[in-house]
């Protein structure tokens, strides 16, 4: 994939603030293609002052946006959705070039992200309040919901389109203005969204995109500026904790979608072909770089061998390579550090007694490509099972009983996604209710969609994205007490 093949009208090289593109030669950083290591484009790096300027613009623009009717805001969001889908192939090409995932997956992410905009364009018209019986004959109690205020966000590199739309769509639908810092590894998808948002009629100052390789300086503004009412973040638990601390001084409303350690549980009575298919999409999509990836594959002893064989057979069919090639199934990891981290986890597991059934290494020294890997004889105390892998490695752990696997699955301080495969309806209810996770996939490997509430428990964060619940994180409840009505 070369820069010449990308849509130049959507390929931007500077932050989008108050409806203006900010391109400066003062400080730039290169955005590279992880498949080739080649640079795509040099992007201007925004400063703390630039970020404050974006907040200024959001504060100034929000009253007029909030004053629009819900239907008017919905119409703008729907035009944004339509433009994104019209440019799906162009956006996918940009996404693959900067992030590395195969084009098919990239096209899927564009549609997935756009669906959130479509969904919340409709939810904008369904922000309902309440009337409550008054405490006296002359009083009435009314509850209304209003947009929380200016919203700031920091989003990750693994889904550079969808992680923004999942946050921006409900914010704008609720009448809020939005300032987002896109990941420095993948800023181009965010900037393309801004270009299409402008074409859709989003007013200047309502949707601002900051791109910078100075995360600390920008983050300090987005978490510390008292004019920002809400901060939302997707990323690691460790970083999320630090950002929460920074938000505490101004008591911001926050929503956090943090790390996971998803168990994928296969019981003896499972449809093994369906379980393998689910494991493939859950584990190896985006080269294992998703927060809801199956991180630990627990397989009951009665089907452990057969499941292992079927999984290895499926993994052997995967083709690794540059995501811009149409027949590639799995692309590179985001950078060399990511490949080294996955290599170290695998090495520790092998040293502890695990066995490699397939894969197990980078393709060649210094490569960002890590082979799709299946490990057997893994124990629950190995680092490959206790840490979030964020790579294409499937560690298989044998278990005997339902009670045992529930204990193993819950033995972690995070609780985002989980998966179970069984045909016993009683077991479905027992296990699902016992699992300490915000989401459970039952005989299903892909569980995220705009109609469902996405989010976790424990140290996987707080709040929900998507569904009718997702807009609530961008609203405040206001109680109106009416008196003297009997006079």
Protein Blocks (a to p, Z undefined) as FASTA:
>chain_A
ZZklpcfklmccbdceehiacddfkbccddddfknopafbdcddddfklmmmmmmmmmmm
mmmmmmpcfklmmmmmmmmmmmmmmmmmmmmmmmmmmnopafklmmmmmmmmmmmmmmmm
mmmmmcccdddddfbfkbccddddddfbjcdddddfklmmlmmmmmmmmmmmnopacddd
ddfklmmlmmmmmmmmmmnopaehkaccdddfblklmmmmmmmmmkbmbdcddddfklmm
mmmmmmmmnopacdddddddddddddfkbcfklmmmmmmmmmmgghhpafkbcfbdcddf
klmmmmmmmmmmmmmmpccddfkbmkbfbdcdfblklmmmmmmmmmmmmmnopacfbgji
afbghiabdcddddehiafkbmklmpcfkpabdcddddfbfmlmmmmmmmccbdfbdcdd
dfbfklmmmmmmmpccfbdcehiabfbdfkbccddehjnbgcjeejjklmmmmcccdddd
dehklZZ
